[in-house]
Amino acid sequence: MTALRQRKVSKGKEPPLGAEFQSQQSNCCTDHHPEKIIHGDWSWGEIIWTSVGWSVSVGLGLLCCIYVATLHENDLWFSNIKEVEREISFRTECGLYYSYYKQMIQAPSIQEGLSDLIHDNLTESKRSINLLQRMNIYQEVFLSVLYRVLPIQSYLEPVYFYIYTVFSLQAVYVIALYLTAWLLSGSWLAGMLTGIWYILNRVDTTRVEFTISLRENWSLPFFALQVTAITCYLRPQLTALDKKVLVWLIYVTTFCFCLTWQFNQFILLVQALIIYTMDCFDLLTTTQVTTLYLVQVSGLLSVWLLQFCNSMILGSLVLSFIVAALFIRHCQSGLKTGSLLVRLGKLLLHSTMVLFLTVTINYLAKKALQLRSDEHIFKFIKSKFALGPTRDFDANLYLCEEAFGLLPLDTLERLAGSLLLYPYVLTLLLLSGMLAVAALRNLRPKGSSAEERKGAGEVRMEAFRPDVTYNLLHTLFYGLLAFSTMRMKYIWTGHMCAFSAYGVCGTEIWTLILTTLRCNSKVLLKLIRCAVPLVIVSCLYYQFWPKLMEELSELREFYDPDTVELMTWISTKTPKRAVFAGSMQLLAGIKLCTGRVLTNHPHYEDKDLRERTRQVYQVYARRSPEEVRDILRAVGADYVVLENSICYERRHRRGCRLRDLLDLANGHIMDGPGENDPDLIPASHPRFCEAIKTDTAPYTALFTRTFQNKTFHVYRVKKKRKKSTKSSPEHSATQ
């Protein structure tokens, strides 16, 4: 953490990057950084003011936690509904993850529970998989062990212990963003504004109240803590002990982030690109660059060990990139010498070599590891940017979901309505311009005169400390990611609140504006930095307080009788080892509510599972009853659940309905009016999910209806006669 006492600088050496600006900033009475008390550089007034700042951060964190918990309760009446209804409320993959927490709670012992997870044969029929290797569910394991050990079983149900923990992480998230804004601006008013903006923009900053178990709700608070630790690490005048403590803190938060989300490698890749960019333009020291790279590698490798040597981590792009960047950096001497044009040419060559080596290392690693777990993500990226085939089932499954589309413009309208977007854009534009100037100055050869060097240094220091630079590039890079894929906006919008608050309460933007207006003075600067955030908070209170009260007063109740009826029937009328086939989303709920065996599930990071899912989904394609029966028996299915909402889907446009994706993958013409590619042909069979309901002989000979209501139809798959020839395993022909 930052030491505010001045360090002596030997003659002939420049002070640490950002030190000049830091000394100017510390003269302001409003600048009391959160780490100041720890170093003992305080007066009684400062310690009281800083303590108030810490108290406000905790208060806002708890307020956010209570707010989302109340919304969750009001929306579902969670405390009053039946247990099966509570479990059904964990939709799609959330239900799958929560089922492992429930499984560990119900296990006879912790050891047996862990053994069942390591040798699981319920999640995928006819297979035994290691769930701790395949999925990021250590958080469920940890919570279940904690619940069994703590003396809380008599007054706190397991489900409440789980959801309250996730909601508590939102408090951690808000506190981390608060501290980041405080560190950047030097004023805890920025942190207060950050927390308020985060809460008021809940629709765009989090979805935890209705997707509790989603992996990002576990991981993003740790990622925010990591950004806070990096921000502190990049501040000037750190002692050796400060640096060691912060490096360990960055490692721990990186490790927790990676352990709790399977998409960690892609988020860390963007962060590695930020570090690489700062390195190219001399905005970080060599030690800082190497340290941050190695911390990322250490975090990933630690998770690799805990996940039983998960090959997906070793074959990740971020590891290949870091190895390539460090290797080329070591081998390419003289990179940061020469004239401006020469350095730009060297940077271009350097980046080309890093890119080429990254691709080479990644290709060789995946070949050696025979890794195909994440290829669907690259198919999605290729298809999204029209770089690959558009008929691939896995890629289209993502492309047709709104969450994986471009960021809708109404998001910006909501952010502008809370007064968040305007200071964000202004801060982003001004600091980006300053960064461009500072980067060009760094690339130029050093001036011959001491005055020229001093003048250039002052402009660079006043505009850019390394912590400001990192956060600027962070919001730029993750902002681009959010605009390209809407689901990733939650990584961007939280940090956006902190960055905007820094622009409002920091000195850089106001100093530039006041200097341009030729009215810059310390007194006026202090007044503006205190008055503007208070005015914004007052406006937000006037605008949003009635809306918040109205939102908190709205009471709803969970209501899904058809699904409740289905789960009750499965639990009471089918064998405990019965195998169910159906949509990924529904099967996750079946596993949680009934404990039955599944053929497929929503955790899509496995090549064989993706192929199996495409096979099972042929029940919604135009296939003969014999083909469908063979497919279902090959994966061991005893029952198949057909959903009217999929068979007669209207939610998606033509070409994005699940039945359309299957028709395209099978080379068949799609339903309904509209154009079809010329190479598509009419199918020779009717759509299975529709035709089976006619109860004609070809279908009743192979399937028996056992349950139906307005939403679901369940059929028992009849076994083959002994005299019939054995079909090939589950990879039967689908083309």
Helices and strands as residue ranges (DSSP letters): H 19-25, H 36-39, H 44-76, H 83-88, H 92-106, H 110-118, H 131-134, H 138-149, H 158-185, H 188-200, H 202-205, H 215-233, H 240-259, H 264-280, H 286-306, H 311-314, H 317-331, H 340-369, H 375-384, H 393-399, G 402-404, H 409-417, H 421-443, H 450-463, H 466-484, G 486-488, H 489-505, H 507-516, H 522-553, H 561-573, E 579-581, H 584-594, E 597-598, H 607-616, G 617-620, H 625-634, E 639-643, H 644-647, H 658-666, H 688-691, G 692-694, H 697-700, E 703-708, E 712-717
